[in-house]
Amino acid sequence: MKAVVNENTCIGCGLCEESCPAVFEMDGSVAKVKADPVPPDQEESCRQTADLCPVEAITTEE
């Protein structure tokens, strides 16, 4: 599985890093994916984090 952050949409709230720190990290005011591919044990957490993003900047690809 792959996670993608749309940097043009991201508002830098940090929720993704808080919810799934194994996959996401903040780089200044923009979230970045630090685990590509997403580790199998983090896939469900990553999906939930994508659903939580307030501006829908995170997508996942199987």
N, C-alpha and C positions, 0 to 999 in steps of 0.2 A: 504494500500500500504506500501511496505517496501523498504527502500533504503539501498544499500550495497556499502561500499568502499573497494576495493581491496588494502590493505595496501602495498602489494609488488609492485603494479603498481604506486601508488600515488607518485607524485613528490613534493607535498607540496606547490603548487603554491598559494593556498588560494582562488582561484576563487569560489569554491563551498560555502565557508563560506561567501564570499562577495555577491554571488548571492542569496543564500537561507539560511540566518543565523538561521532561525527557525529550520532547519533540520541538518545543518552541522556546525562543529566547528573544529578548528585546535588544535591538541594535539602535541605540538612540531612541527615536520616537516611532520606530517601525518594527513590527514583529518579523522574525526570520525563522525559517525551518532549520533546525540544526541536526535532525536525524532523517536521512534520506537513504534508503527507505525507512519508513516508520517501523520500529521493532514490533514484532508480532504481539508481544505482551502489552504494548501501548496503543494498539489499533482502536480499541473501544474507547479509551480515554480521548484519543485524538478525534474520533467521530463526534463525541459529546462536546468537545471543545469547539469544533467547527460549528455545531448547532448553537452554542452559546455566544458566539461572536456577535456583538451588537450591530455590526455593519456588514455581516456576511462576507468578510474578507478572506475567510479560510474555506478552502474546498479540499476534498479528498478524492483520490483516484485509486481504484482497485487495481 
